[in-house]
Amino acid sequence: MDIRSLKQFISLAVNLHFGRASEVSHVSPSALSRSIRRLEDELGVSLFERNNRNVALTRAGKLFLTYARDSLGQWDAIRNELMEESGELHGEISMYCSVTASYSFLFDILARFRNDHPRVEIKLHTGDPEDAIARILAGDEDIAIGARPVRLQAGLAFRLIEFSPLVFIASKDQPQQSAENWAEIPMILSERGLARRRVDEWFRELGVQPRIYAQVAGNEAIVSMVSLGFGVGVVPRIVLDNSPLSNTIRILDVKPALDDYEVGLFALEKKLSSPLVNAFWSQLK
């Protein structure tokens, strides 16, 4: 049964951006546009209002979003019922995490899971951890690994794996910085996401306007630029611990410290009724 077009529609409805939705759906923007156009032709209505800058759901699009989510839910329900009758778990789980998370946490979890359920295949996608929740909400992944936000969105489940401090880092070749000259220090920060929000709030509380040298996607890129001496960065400690450049980096003793990352699994609460998802979720004790 081909349910890809419904998943692609939901992805665009959640992201409201053809570029981001196409990345999540693993298709080109032009292929995603053709898929949406076919749906609109079949329905005889416009599902999205789009121009050069914005994408928005029409009233018909909002109605169809409810239908698409209900349809995928019913598809999951019948698949789960048939699986339970067979007496053995089989099928596929779609997962998303960063490269760091894949070798920091995932190996041990997958080893146990594969031993208990050898007929279940894992479809793993890696990328920016800031996309983890969006991919779950869009229905593009069954499970994702990421950092817990301050507030969980309704319908989203989280299970903790580990705490990881969020640390300020500098090249070992750079002189020690004092708190008095933060406004002069070039900063290399995430362009978006939880770490960026916490750093922005940290600077606001100090009453300092940071000098931002670069805004990048991905913590590994921050470590690389810091190691070359371009400035001071902020990354989860786990990223630094697993980086091949860790011996070129030092952690700054910064007060007050930033709140720890709570790293764990995300899934839709309704998907925990799936025998496959629940079996994987249960690997974390």
N, C-alpha and C positions, 0 to 999 in steps of 0.2 A: 504494500500500500504506500503510495507516494504522498507523504505529508510535508514535503519540503517547502512547497509554496506557502502553506499556512505558517510554518516556522519562520520563513523569510518575511512574511507580512508582519508577524508579531515582532520580529527583530526591528524592523523599520518603525513600527508603531511605538516601540519603547525608546529607541535611540533618536528618532526623528532626524536622521542624518544618513544619507545614502552611503557615504564613505565608511562610517563606523559600522553601520548595519551590514554592509557587504563583507567587511573584515570578520565580523562575528559569524556570519553565515558561510564564510569561506567560498564566496563567489565574487566576481568582479562587479563594480557598480553598474555596468551596462547590463550584465546578466540579471542582477537584482531588479533593475528598472524594467526589463522585459517581463520578468515574472509578475511584478505588480501590475503592469499594464495588461497582461493576460487575465489576471483576476478581475480587474476593472471591466475588461471587455465582456467577460463571462457574466458578471453581475449587472452590467449596464449602468454602473454608477462610478463616480470618482471617490476613491478611498482616501486620497491625500490631496491637500492643497500644496503646491510646490512652486517656488520661484528660485531665482539665483541664490538666495540667501537662506530661505526657511523651508521647512517641511512641517506640515501640521495635518492632523487627522480631520477629515470632514465628519459631519454627523453620521453619514453612512459608514465611514471608517470606524467610528467608535462602536457602532452596532455590530459591525463585522468582527471587530476585535473580541467582543464577548463571545460571538459564535466560534471564532477560531480557537480561543482558549478552551471553551467547552468541548469542542470536537477533539482537540488533542488530549484533554482529560479523559474523555470516553475511550479514546484509542488506547491510552495507557491502562485504563481499568480492564478492558477486555483482554489485553495482552497479559496483564498480571494474573487474571483469573485462569486463562489457559495455561500459564506457566505453573501455577500452583497445582492444577490438575495433573500436570505431567510428572510432578514429584521431584523434579531436579531443576535448579536454576540454570537458565541458559539465555543467551541474548547479548546485549551490548549496553555498556554504560559510557556516557560521554562525560569527560572530565576536562577541567581547565585550571591551569595554575602557572605561576612563573617558572622559569628555568631553575632558579634557586630552590623553590619549593619542591620541584620534581625530584631533586637529589637530596634535599634536606629531610623531607618528611615522607614522600610518596613511596620510596623503595620498600621500607618496612611494612607499610600498610598494604601495598600491592602484593608483597610476598605472602603475607598471611591470607589475603583474600584469594589469590590464585590457588593456594594450597587447598582451601576449603571449597572453592567453586571454580574448578578448572574449565568449565564450559562457558563461562562468562568472559566476553571480550571487553577490553578497556580501550576506548577511543580517546586518546589524550591530545589536547591542544595546549600550547604554551604561548605566553605573551605577557603583556603588562598586567600586573596583579590588580591595578585599579579598575580593570574591566571585568573582574570576577563576578561581582554582584549583578552588573548589567546583563551579563550573559546568562546568569541563572534566571533573572526576572523575565528575560526575553524568551526563555524556554530553549535556548540553544545548547545548554549543557545540563546534565543531571546533577552534577556535583562540581564545586569549585573550591580551591584553596585561596584564602585571602585574609586580609586584616579586618577585624570586626569594627564597624563604624560606631559612633556614639549611640546612635539609635538604629535599631533594626527595622526595616520596612515591614509592614504587615504581610503576613504569609511567608516570611523568610525565616528559615531555621538555621541555627549556628551551633557548632560543636567545637569546643576549644581543643587545639593540639598543643600549643606552647605559647608562652609569653616571650617576646623579643624586645629588648630595649631599643628605643629610637635614639641614635647617637650622632653627635657632631664629629666629623672626621676631617683631617688635614693630612697633607703629605708630610712624611718624616723630615723632608728637607726644608720645610717651611718653619720660620721662627714661631715660638709660642705666642698666641694672641691674647691680649687682655680684654676684659669685659668692657673697658672704657672706649675701645675703638671699633665696636661692632659695625658702626655705620660706614667704616672705611674698608671693611673686609669683603672681598668679592665672594659672593655666595653662588653655589651651584645647587639648584633645587629641582625637585619634581615639578613638572608643569601643571600638575593637577593631583587630586587625591588626598587621602587622609594625612600623609606626612606633610604635604604642603600646607594644609589647613592648620595643622598643629604648629608648624614653624611660623606661619603668618601671625597666629595668635600669640606666640612666644615673643615675637618682635614688637607687636602692639603693646603687650604688657610692659616691655622695657621702654616703650616710647621711642623706638628706633625705626627709622626708615632704612631697610636693608639695601645694600648695593648688590643687585642681582646681576651676576656675570653671565649665567646661562640657566635656561629652563629646559630640562630634558625629560624624555619618556624612558622610564626604566632605571632601577636602582643601580644596576651594573654599570650603566653609562656614567652615573654620578661618581662611582668609585674610580673609574678609569680617568675621568677628568681631574679628580682630586689628586690622584697619584702622580699626574703630570705637573702638579703645582699650580693649576689654574685658579684654585680657591678652596673654600671650605664647603663641605657638603653635609647633608643629613640623610642617613639611611638606617633601616633596621639592622641591628647588630648581626642577625643571622646572615644577611647579605655579605657583610664584611668577613665573617668567619668562614664563609665558603668561597670567597673570592681568591683567585690566583695572585691578586695584587695586594693581599692583606699585609704582606711583609713590607710594603712601601707606605703604609698608612698608619697613622696614630689616632687614637680616640681622644678628643678634647674633654677636659674636665669642666663641664659647663653647668652652671647653676642659675636658675632652677632647672632640673632635668625634665625632658619631655616625657609624657606618659608612654608606657610600654605599648607595643603592638600586641594585640590578642590575635594570634594566627590560628585559623581553624577551617573547618569544612562549612560550606554553605550549600543549602538545597532548599527548594520550595517545600513548605510543610506538607502540601498535598502529595508531593512525590515520595514522601517517606512511607506512604502506603504501598509503594512498589516493592515487591520482594527483592529486586536487584539493588535498588537504592538503599533499602533498609539494611540489607546484608552488608553492604559496604560501610554504611554509617555505623553499624554495630562493631566494626573493627576497632573503633576507638573506645576504650573502656574508661 
